[in-house]
Amino acid sequence: SCFHNVIERFREHDKQLNDNSNVKKCIETVIEDGERFFLAFIRQLESAFHIDTELYFNSNAYSPELNTIVAKYALLCTQHCFLNLGDLARYKETNRNGADYAEARKYYLRARLLYPKNGKSCKQLAILAVMTHRRLDAIYYYIRALATTTLNDSVKQNLVSLFEEARRRLETLEKELKEREKKNERKIRAGNQKLEIWKRTDGTIVGRSLDDGQSNNSQNEFDGCVSQQE
């Protein structure tokens, strides 16, 4: 959008300055102008085409049927306004060096409720999930985006990248576990490591190093990084 282009120009200028407080204020002003514009435009669309967007957001109400093609296009236009509002809210939080993207998420979710067939809202929710380190959520939203009628090559590429990242992390974890096991075995053979013996109900006996708890911590670390939930 035009607001995105202006903000990007300010960001480029921001990198060249030591004192960027004035640039950040300018970015904030552009974002606030954009928010006022899109909120006003949504109200105009609702008034001109008799669209009540609140009915789409109320889980206890049935979404109204749109009988004309013009009304459907107006609804799609309204969805794009909410997507832009979500983007602006995301830019605002980034400009403030914050990490609370609740407002951006709210607008993206509203955009999805307005027109679920358009996968752009799911794509933006996935981007937000990646930014907040909720990779399992990101995978979910990218798959939802792929299931819509508006496919995007970047969605598929981003999804593959997430799986590749998870694969690399898993390989690194497995390598670390194997190295730790070998190290513990050497300590046990040298007599410098305590061994815990367990007898199973089937009569078999197994042993493990008392330092194995470290590997469990690493596993939890990996799980938390890949699949943090809200």
C-alpha positions as CSV (number, residue, x, y, z in Angstrom):
1,S,0.0,0.0,0.0
2,C,1.0,3.7,-0.3
3,F,1.5,3.8,3.5
4,H,3.9,0.9,3.4
5,N,6.0,2.5,0.8
6,V,6.3,5.7,2.8
7,I,7.1,3.9,6.0
8,E,9.8,1.9,4.2
9,R,11.4,5.1,2.9
10,F,11.5,6.4,6.4
11,R,13.1,3.2,7.7
12,E,15.8,3.4,5.1
13,H,16.5,7.0,6.2
14,D,16.4,5.8,9.9
15,K,19.3,3.4,9.4
16,Q,21.6,6.3,8.3
17,L,21.0,8.4,11.4
18,N,22.4,8.1,14.9
19,D,19.5,10.0,16.5
20,N,16.4,8.4,15.0
21,S,13.7,9.8,17.4
22,N,12.4,12.3,14.8
23,V,12.2,9.6,12.1
24,K,10.2,7.3,14.5
25,K,7.8,10.2,15.2
26,C,7.3,10.7,11.5
27,I,6.6,6.9,11.0
28,E,4.1,7.0,13.9
29,T,2.3,10.0,12.3
30,V,2.1,8.2,8.9
31,I,0.7,5.0,10.6
32,E,-1.9,7.0,12.6
33,D,-3.0,8.8,9.4
34,G,-3.3,5.4,7.7
35,E,-5.4,4.0,10.6
36,R,-7.8,6.9,10.5
37,F,-8.1,6.6,6.7
38,F,-9.0,2.9,6.7
39,L,-11.4,3.1,9.6
40,A,-13.2,6.0,7.9
41,F,-13.3,4.1,4.6
42,I,-14.7,1.0,6.3
43,R,-17.6,3.2,7.8
44,Q,-18.2,4.6,4.3
45,L,-18.4,1.1,2.8
46,E,-20.8,-0.1,5.5
47,S,-23.0,2.9,5.0
48,A,-23.0,2.9,1.1
49,F,-23.6,-0.9,0.7
50,H,-25.5,-1.6,3.9
51,I,-22.9,-4.0,5.4
52,D,-22.8,-4.6,9.1
53,T,-19.3,-6.0,9.7
54,E,-20.1,-6.6,13.4
55,L,-22.5,-9.4,12.4
56,Y,-19.5,-11.3,10.9
57,F,-17.5,-10.9,14.1
58,N,-20.3,-12.1,16.4
59,S,-20.2,-15.9,16.9
60,N,-23.8,-15.9,18.1
61,A,-25.1,-14.3,14.9
62,Y,-25.5,-15.6,11.4
63,S,-23.4,-13.9,8.7
64,P,-25.7,-12.0,6.4
65,E,-26.1,-13.2,2.8
66,L,-24.9,-10.7,0.1
67,N,-27.3,-10.9,-2.9
68,T,-25.4,-8.6,-5.3
69,I,-21.9,-8.9,-6.8
70,V,-21.3,-5.3,-5.9
71,A,-22.0,-6.0,-2.2
72,K,-19.6,-8.9,-2.4
73,Y,-16.9,-6.7,-3.8
74,A,-17.6,-4.1,-1.1
75,L,-17.1,-6.8,1.5
76,L,-13.8,-7.9,-0.1
77,C,-12.7,-4.3,-0.1
78,T,-13.6,-4.0,3.6
79,Q,-11.5,-7.1,4.3
80,H,-8.5,-5.5,2.6
81,C,-9.0,-2.5,4.8
82,F,-8.8,-4.7,7.9
83,L,-5.7,-6.4,6.5
84,N,-4.1,-3.0,6.0
85,L,-5.1,-2.0,9.6
86,G,-3.4,-5.2,10.8
87,D,-0.2,-4.3,8.9
88,L,-0.2,-0.8,10.3
89,A,-0.7,-2.1,13.8
90,R,2.3,-4.4,13.2
91,Y,4.4,-1.6,11.9
92,K,3.5,0.6,14.9
93,E,4.6,-2.1,17.4
94,T,7.8,-2.7,15.5
95,N,8.5,1.1,15.4
96,R,8.1,1.2,19.2
97,N,10.4,-1.8,19.6
98,G,7.6,-3.7,21.2
99,A,6.5,-7.3,21.0
100,D,2.7,-7.1,21.7
101,Y,1.0,-7.7,18.4
102,A,-2.5,-8.3,19.9
103,E,-4.0,-5.4,17.9
104,A,-2.6,-6.6,14.6
105,R,-3.8,-10.1,15.3
106,K,-7.3,-8.7,16.1
107,Y,-7.5,-7.0,12.7
108,Y,-6.2,-10.0,10.8
109,L,-8.7,-12.3,12.5
110,R,-11.5,-9.9,11.6
111,A,-10.3,-9.9,8.0
112,R,-10.5,-13.7,8.0
113,L,-14.0,-13.7,9.3
114,L,-15.2,-11.3,6.7
115,Y,-14.0,-13.3,3.7
116,P,-12.5,-16.7,4.6
117,K,-11.9,-17.7,0.9
118,N,-9.1,-15.1,0.7
119,G,-6.0,-16.6,2.2
120,K,-4.2,-13.3,2.7
121,S,-5.5,-13.0,6.3
122,C,-4.1,-16.5,7.1
123,K,-0.8,-15.6,5.5
124,Q,-0.5,-12.4,7.6
125,L,-1.4,-14.4,10.8
126,A,1.3,-16.8,10.0
127,I,3.9,-14.0,9.6
128,L,2.7,-12.7,13.0
129,A,3.2,-16.1,14.5
130,V,6.7,-16.4,13.1
131,M,7.5,-12.9,14.6
132,T,6.3,-14.1,18.0
133,H,8.2,-17.4,17.8
134,R,5.0,-19.6,17.6
135,R,6.1,-21.8,14.8
136,L,3.4,-24.4,15.2
137,D,0.8,-21.6,14.8
138,A,2.6,-20.4,11.7
139,I,2.5,-23.8,10.1
140,Y,-1.2,-24.0,10.9
141,Y,-2.0,-20.7,9.3
142,Y,0.2,-21.3,6.2
143,I,-1.6,-24.6,5.6
144,R,-5.0,-22.8,6.0
145,A,-3.8,-20.2,3.5
146,L,-2.9,-23.0,1.0
147,A,-6.4,-24.4,1.4
148,T,-8.0,-21.2,0.2
149,T,-8.9,-20.2,-3.4
150,T,-6.2,-17.5,-3.6
151,L,-2.9,-19.4,-3.6
152,N,0.4,-17.7,-3.2
153,D,3.8,-19.2,-4.0
154,S,5.5,-17.4,-1.1
155,V,3.1,-19.2,1.3
156,K,4.4,-22.6,0.1
157,Q,8.0,-21.4,0.2
158,N,7.6,-20.1,3.8
159,L,6.0,-23.3,4.9
160,V,8.9,-25.4,3.4
161,S,11.3,-23.1,5.2
162,L,9.6,-23.7,8.5
163,F,9.8,-27.5,8.0
164,E,13.5,-27.2,7.0
165,E,14.3,-25.2,10.1
166,A,12.6,-27.8,12.3
167,R,14.5,-30.6,10.5
168,R,17.8,-28.8,11.1
169,R,17.0,-28.3,14.8
170,L,16.1,-31.9,15.2
171,E,19.3,-33.1,13.5
172,T,21.4,-30.8,15.7
173,L,19.6,-32.1,18.8
174,E,20.1,-35.8,17.8
175,K,23.8,-35.1,17.2
176,E,24.1,-33.5,20.6
177,L,22.3,-36.4,22.3
178,K,24.6,-38.9,20.6
179,E,27.7,-37.0,21.6
180,R,26.5,-36.8,25.2
181,E,25.7,-40.5,25.3
182,K,29.2,-41.3,24.0
183,K,30.7,-39.0,26.6
184,N,28.7,-40.6,29.4
185,E,29.8,-44.1,28.3
186,R,33.4,-43.1,28.4
187,K,33.0,-41.7,31.9
188,I,31.2,-44.9,33.1
189,R,34.0,-47.1,31.7
190,A,36.6,-44.9,33.4
191,G,34.7,-45.2,36.7
192,N,34.0,-41.5,37.0
193,Q,30.3,-41.6,36.3
194,K,27.4,-42.9,38.4
195,L,25.0,-45.3,36.7
196,E,21.4,-45.7,37.6
197,I,20.0,-49.3,37.1
198,W,16.3,-49.9,36.3
199,K,14.7,-53.3,36.3
200,R,11.6,-53.4,34.0
201,T,8.5,-55.5,34.6
202,D,9.5,-57.9,31.9
203,G,12.7,-58.7,33.7
204,T,15.1,-56.7,31.5
205,I,17.6,-54.4,33.1
206,V,18.6,-51.0,31.7
207,G,21.0,-48.4,32.9
208,R,21.3,-44.6,32.3
209,S,23.7,-41.9,33.4
210,L,22.5,-39.6,36.1
211,D,23.5,-36.7,33.8
212,D,20.8,-37.7,31.2
213,G,18.5,-35.1,32.7
214,Q,20.4,-32.5,30.6
215,S,19.2,-34.1,27.4
216,N,15.6,-33.7,28.6
217,N,16.2,-30.0,29.1
218,S,17.5,-29.6,25.6
219,Q,14.4,-31.4,24.2
220,N,12.2,-29.1,26.1
221,E,14.2,-26.1,24.8
222,F,13.6,-27.3,21.2
223,D,9.9,-28.0,21.8
224,G,9.4,-24.5,23.2
225,C,11.2,-22.9,20.3
226,V,9.3,-24.8,17.6
227,S,5.8,-25.1,19.0
228,Q,5.1,-22.4,21.5
229,Q,1.3,-21.9,21.9
230,E,-0.7,-18.9,23.0
